[in-house]
Amino acid sequence: MTCEQTLIEQLQAATTDGTPLAIQGGGSKAFYGRASKGQPCHVGGHSGVIDYTPAELVISARAGTPLAEVEAVLAGEGQMLAFEPPHFGSTATLGGTIACGLSGPRRPYAGAARDFVLGVRCINGKGEVLRFGGQVMKNVAGYDLSRLLTGSLGTLAVLLDIHLKVLPRPEIDATLQQTCTAEQAVLRCNHWACQPLPLSAACHIDGRLYLRLSGSSQGVAAAAAVIGGDTCEDGPGLWQALREQQLPFFQGDTTLWRLSVPAAAASLDLDGEQLLDWGGAQRWLKSHSPAGQIRDTLSATGGHATLYRHGDRSGAVFQPLQAGMLALHRRLKQSFDPAGILNPGRLYAEL
């Protein structure tokens, strides 16, 4: 019996019995979201690259395929996953990456994970195999449900196969650094973002602004002359450490919050340490402040806060939904998973 057939039968039996299932890939992102509840449902055995056409910039792989394997295949052809997904461990899988919808430092300049999902094949909460989207970039009629599943944390369906758009690796990367305050960093990043510069990452750490330029040698050199600053010799190491949360800032067990704000938002008046990423649009906060205080501050800027690591995972990890949006989420959950067996409560307690 194939892994896929085993998964189908497990979901069908769980629907009949009303048994909640905790969907598991490699477990590298088990810390993310609310605490899992239910009988383990392992997807890691459903693994392997199905199809890869470098000339078409498309790769298809099973959900349990190690993320490192997918990236190695792409690197062999000089291509990459442009949303630069974090691994958070050697066991990271492609399915877990898409289910969590996480993106790395390149996200504001290249796009988010969901922007590169062309299609998926999945199993809904009734044990039915569904297919959404396809393997080519073209407009299709109906709802783009493959992107809807990206970031849904397995609460709507179990991903089987994923079709992704990929991009060529840039000819060269260069990282510049400048000494400045966080406020100055936000102003500079927003100023440069409005210009035709090959920015691919920007963060502010410990009083220094780091900028990555990616593209042709000539284009990067010209942009570096405009931006100025000193060369960071270990640029690749810096961006990997940021992506994988291995910088000293991320150490310790203080509650870590991910703050999403308008890129030009002013400094946030919050207790604790902050690190600016995505040119100021994503800000990491280590703080013991109450969740309500943090979320009220973010709401005033038009942003929202996610409890990312540590802290109380039995409460509201993600920004609480307004009544209308919660009703929409409930209807989606009812359509995909009427018995409520798939990762119940992982995203919101009401789901």
N, C-alpha and C positions, 0 to 999 in steps of 0.2 A: 504494500500500500504506500502510495506517495505521501510526502509531508502535506501536500495540498489537500488530498483526500482525507487525511487524518484531521486536519484543521476543520474541514467542512463538517465532518461527522461530530467533532467535539462541539462545534457551535450549534448544530442541530439538536444534539442531546441537551446542551445547556439551555436552549430555548424551551425545550419541552419540560425540563425540570425546574426552570427558573434559577439556574445556578450562575452566579456572577463570575465573570472571567477577568483575570488580570493579564492583559496582553504583554508579552515579553519578547524582546529581541535579544540584544547583547547585554542589556542591563546597564549600559554606560550612562544613561540619563534617567535612572530610576529615581534620582533625587528631585526631578523636575515635576511640578504639578502637585496636586494633593496626593496624599498617601494612597497607594494601590490597595484594592480589596478584591478578593475573589480567588478562585482556583487558577493556578498558572496556565497560561495558554502560550506555548513556545512557538515562535515563528522562525527562530534562527536556523532551523534545518532546511527551510525553503530558500536555498541559496544558489547563486551563480549568475553570471552575465548571460543574458538571453541573446542579445543582438547589439552590435556596435558598428555604426557606419560613420567613420570619421569625416568623410566628405559631406555628409548630411548634418553633421554636428548633433547627432542623436545617439543616446545610449539607453538600452533597456536592460533591467536587471531585476532579479527576484528580491523581495523585501529583506530576506535574511542575509543577503550578500554583505560581507564586511565592507565598511565604507573605505577602508584603506585599499582593499582590492579594486574597487571601482576607480579610485583616484590613481592607482598604479597603472591600470589599463589605459586611462586617459593620458597620463603623463607620457606613456610610451609613444603616443601620437602627437605630443605637443599640445594637448588640450587639458581642460580643467572644468571642475564644477565652479562656476563663476560666483556663486553665493558664498563660497569659502566656509562650508559648514564646520562647526566645532565637533571634535570627536569625543572629548572627555573620557578617553580610555581606549585601549586597543580593541575592545569588543564591540565598538560602535558599528551599527548596521545601517544600510541605506534606508530600510523601512522605518527604523527608529528616528533617523534624521528627518525624514519627511513628516512622520507623525508628530514630531515635536515642532517642526517648522522653524528651526533655529538657523541663523545666518551669522557669518563672521564679519571681520572688519571691512570687507569689500562691499557689503550689502547696499549702502546708500548710493554707491557709484555704479554698481552693476545690476542690482535687483535682489529681491528676497527669494527664498527657497521656492515659494509658490509661483513665482514668475517663470521658473524654469521647468515646472511640471507640465508635460504635454498630455499625459494620460496615466491612468492606473487601472489595474484589475484588482478586485477586492472581494471579500466575503462580508455580507451584511449580518446583522444580528439574527436573521432568520436562517442563516446557513446558505444563502443564495449567492452565487458568483456573479458579480456585476462588472461591467467594463465602462469606463468613462474616458472621453478624450481619445487620443491616438498617438501615433508616432511621428507626426509631421506638424509643422507650424502652419496652421490654416484656421480660418474662422469656421466655427461649427454652430449649428442651431442648438438652442436649449441652454440649460444652465451649465456652468463650468464646474462640475462637481468634483473633478479631480483636484482642483485647487482648493475647493472647500474642505476636502479631507486633509490637506496639508495643515498641520498645526492642531488638528482635532484630538490629538493624544489617544487615538484608538477608541474613542467613545462612539464613533459612528460605524466603523468597519475595520476589518483586519486587512491590511494591505498585503497583496500577493506579488504583483509585478508593478514596476514603476518605469515610465518612459520620461527621460529628461533631455532637455536641450543643454548642450555644452558649448563652451567657447574656446578659441585658441588661447594658449598661454601668451602673455605679452613678450615681446622681444627682450625687454629689460625691465627690472624694478630698481628703484632707487629710493632711499629713505633719507629725509632731511629732518633736522631738529633745530628748534628755536627756544630760547628762554622767554617765557611770558606767563602772565596770570591766566586763570581759567576764563575770565571775562574777555581778555584779549584774544585767547585762542578761539572762542566762539565767533567773535567778530571777524577774525582773519579767515576762518574756515568758510563762513558764509560769503565773504567777499570773493574768495578764490573759487567757490562753487559756482558763481555766476559767470566765470570766465572759461574759455575753452582750454582748460588745463587737464592733463591726464591724471587727475587724482584718483587713487584707488583705496585710500585709507587715511584716517586722521584721528588722532587721540591726544589727550593731554594727561600727562602723568608726572606727579611730583615737580610741578613748576616748569615742565618742558612740553612743548608741542611737537609731536612727531607726525610727519606727512609722508605718505608713500606715493610715488609717481610710477605709472606703469604704461608702457607703450614702446614706440620705436626709440632707438638711441638718440636720434636727432630731436624728437619731440620731447623726450624726458629732459634732455640737456637744456633745451630752450625754456621749458617750464621751470626748471631748477634755477635758472638765471632770473626769472621773474619773481619767484617766491623767496629765494635767498635762504640763508641758514647754513648750518654745518652738516656734513655728511655723517649719518649714523652707520658705523661699520657693520653692526650686526642687525641690520634691518630685518632680514628674514626671521631671525630668532626672536626679535621683539614682537613681530606680528603673530607668530605662532604662539608665543607665550601669552599674548593678549587673548587670542582666539580660544586657547585651551584653559584660560584662567589659571595660569601658572606663575603670574607675576606676584611679587610680595604683597601687593595690595589685596589679593584674593585669599591670602592665607588666614588661618584662624577660624573661629566658629561664631563670630559676630554675624547677625542676620544680614544677608546680602540681598539687596533690592535692585531690580532692573527698572530704571525710570525711562519712559518714552515720552519725549517732549518735542515741541516744534524746534527745529534746528537752531533758530535764532533766539530761543528763550533765554532770559537773563538767568543769572546764578540763582539756585534754589536755596532758600533759607531753611536748611534742615541740619540738625545735629548729625555729626558723624563725618566719615571720610568719603570723598567722591572722586571718581575717575570718569573722564569724558571720552566717549567713543563716537564713531559715526559722525564726526565733525560737530558734535554737540547734541545730536538727536537722540542718542542713547547715553544715559549716565548711570553709572554703577554707584550704589550707596551702601556703605557699611554703617549700620546704625542700630541703636537700641530703642529708638523712638517708637511710639505706638503706631500700628498700621493705619489707624484712622487719621492721625495727624499727617502722616506721609501722603496718604491718598488725597486728603483735602488740599494739601499744598500743590500736588500735581494737577488736580482738577482745575485749580485756579489758573493754571498755565495752558489748559487744553490738553494735558497729557494724562498718563495713567501709570500705575506702579504694579509690578509683579514681584511677589516674594520668591526669590530665585533659589537661594540655598539657606539651610538652617531655619530657625524660627518654627512657628506652629503651622505644620502642614495639614492640620485637621480643620483649619478655618478657611478664610477666603484668601487663596494664594493669588488668584488673578483678580483684576479690577472687577468689583461687583457689577452685574449687568442691570441696566434700567429695565423697567417692567416690560416694555415693548420688545426689547432685544431678547430678554429672557424667554418670552413667549415664543419668539421665532426659533430660538435654540431648542426649546422643548418640542416644537413641531418637527424640526429636523431629526431630533433624537427619536421621536415616535415613528418617523418614516423609515429610518435606517435600522433602528434597534427597538422595536415595540416592546420587547420583554425586558429591556433595560439591563442586559447582561454584560455589555462590553465596557470594561473599565468604568464601572459606575462610580460617580463622584470624583473621578480623577481631574476633571476640568472644573466643574462646579458641583457643589453639594446637591443642587437640585436636578442634576443630570446623571 
